[in-house]
Amino acid sequence: MPSSPSSDAEIRVARADDLPAILALLADDDLGRRREAPDDSRAAYARAFAAIAADPANEILVAVVAGRVVGCLQLTLIPGLTRKGATRAQIEAVRVAADRRGAGLGAALMRAAIERARARGAALAQLTSDARRPDAHRFYERLGFAPSHVGFKLDLAPRA
């Protein structure tokens, strides 16, 4: 059972000192444990965080309860030519601490991201979700997102 409702959460833009807690959230599930390496890649994560923080089209939002980062997401605004030159809001890396799920924190984070995107002129919010996350898919659909597209990814990492 969640220990507090989402109304106890402060949602704000992440700071550099939030990075260890954000990385712990990203690595705290079966998929994240395979993809993330917070202990081995600190410098790479710090560089990525600095690049996101320096880019006015990007931000990481965190949900904080009693001084603890318990949720996060990344919001990126993408200008485009389609949809009559519309700006899209891409939402990525949505995570809520396991002991806080079900308290409305994820929905509060998503609402904050959508409000921020709308205030900056975005006409569409979009996201991708790993096909192996059916609970996340139900969550996004409850928020009004429609599974309208098929996503494709190509790994560009150097091969050993």
C-alpha positions in Angstrom: 0.0 0.0 0.0 1.4 3.4 -0.9 2.5 5.5 2.1 1.2 8.9 1.0 -1.1 10.4 -1.7 0.3 12.3 -4.6 -0.9 15.6 -3.0 2.2 15.3 -0.7 4.5 15.4 -3.7 6.4 18.5 -5.0 6.9 18.2 -8.7 9.8 20.3 -10.0 12.6 20.3 -12.5 15.4 18.0 -11.5 18.7 19.3 -10.1 22.1 17.7 -10.5 22.0 16.4 -6.9 18.9 14.4 -7.8 20.8 12.3 -10.3 21.6 9.3 -8.1 18.0 9.0 -7.0 16.8 9.3 -10.7 19.3 6.6 -11.7 18.0 4.3 -9.0 14.5 4.7 -10.3 15.5 4.0 -13.8 17.3 0.8 -12.8 14.6 -0.4 -10.4 12.8 -3.0 -12.6 13.7 -6.1 -14.7 14.2 -4.0 -17.9 16.1 -1.2 -16.2 18.5 -3.6 -14.4 19.6 -4.9 -17.8 19.9 -1.5 -19.5 21.2 0.8 -16.8 24.5 0.8 -14.9 24.4 3.6 -12.4 27.5 2.5 -10.5 29.6 1.9 -13.6 28.6 4.8 -15.7 28.5 7.8 -13.4 30.4 10.1 -15.7 28.3 9.2 -18.7 25.1 9.8 -16.8 26.5 13.2 -15.4 27.3 14.3 -19.0 23.8 13.3 -20.2 22.2 15.1 -17.3 24.2 18.3 -18.0 23.3 18.2 -21.7 19.6 17.8 -20.8 19.8 20.6 -18.3 21.5 22.9 -20.8 19.0 22.3 -23.5 15.9 24.6 -23.3 13.8 22.0 -25.2 14.5 19.3 -22.5 13.9 18.9 -18.9 13.7 16.1 -16.3 10.8 16.5 -13.8 10.9 14.8 -10.4 8.3 14.1 -7.8 9.7 14.6 -4.3 8.0 13.5 -1.1 9.5 14.2 2.3 12.8 15.2 0.6 13.0 11.9 -1.3 12.9 11.7 -5.1 10.1 9.1 -5.7 9.3 9.7 -9.4 10.8 11.1 -12.6 10.3 11.6 -16.3 11.9 13.4 -19.2 10.0 15.9 -21.3 11.4 17.0 -24.7 9.8 19.5 -27.1 10.3 18.7 -30.7 9.5 21.2 -33.4 8.1 19.6 -36.5 6.7 20.3 -40.0 3.9 17.8 -39.8 0.5 18.7 -38.3 0.9 22.2 -39.7 4.2 22.8 -38.0 3.2 21.5 -34.6 5.5 21.1 -31.7 5.4 17.6 -30.1 6.0 16.8 -26.5 7.9 13.6 -26.1 7.7 12.0 -22.7 10.3 9.4 -21.7 11.7 7.5 -18.8 8.5 7.7 -16.6 9.3 6.0 -13.3 7.8 5.9 -9.8 9.4 4.2 -6.8 7.9 0.8 -6.2 6.8 1.7 -2.7 4.9 4.7 -4.0 3.0 3.2 -7.0 -0.7 3.4 -6.9 -0.8 6.8 -5.0 -1.3 8.9 -8.1 2.3 10.1 -8.4 2.7 8.9 -11.9 -0.5 10.7 -13.0 0.6 13.9 -11.2 4.0 13.8 -13.0 2.3 13.2 -16.4 -0.2 16.0 -15.8 2.6 18.4 -14.9 4.5 17.4 -18.0 1.5 17.9 -20.2 0.7 21.2 -18.6 4.3 22.4 -19.2 4.3 21.2 -22.8 0.9 22.9 -23.5 2.2 26.1 -21.9 5.2 26.0 -24.3 2.9 25.5 -27.4 3.0 21.8 -27.9 0.1 20.5 -29.9 0.6 16.8 -29.2 2.1 14.7 -26.4 3.5 11.3 -27.3 5.5 8.6 -25.7 6.8 5.1 -26.3 6.6 2.2 -23.9 8.4 -1.1 -24.0 6.1 -3.8 -25.3 6.9 -5.8 -22.1 5.3 -3.2 -19.8 1.5 -4.0 -20.0 0.9 -2.2 -16.6 2.4 1.0 -18.0 0.3 0.7 -21.2 -2.9 0.5 -19.0 -1.7 3.5 -17.0 -1.1 5.6 -20.2 -4.5 4.6 -21.6 -6.2 5.7 -18.4 -4.5 9.1 -18.9 -6.1 9.4 -22.3 -3.1 8.2 -24.5 -4.1 6.0 -27.4 -1.9 3.2 -28.7 -2.0 4.7 -32.2 1.4 3.8 -33.7 3.9 1.0 -33.9 7.3 2.0 -32.7 10.7 0.9 -34.1 14.1 1.3 -32.6 17.6 0.7 -34.0 20.5 0.3 -31.5 23.3 2.6 -32.7 25.8 1.6 -29.9 29.2 0.5 -31.2 29.4 -3.3 -31.5 32.2 -5.1 -29.6 
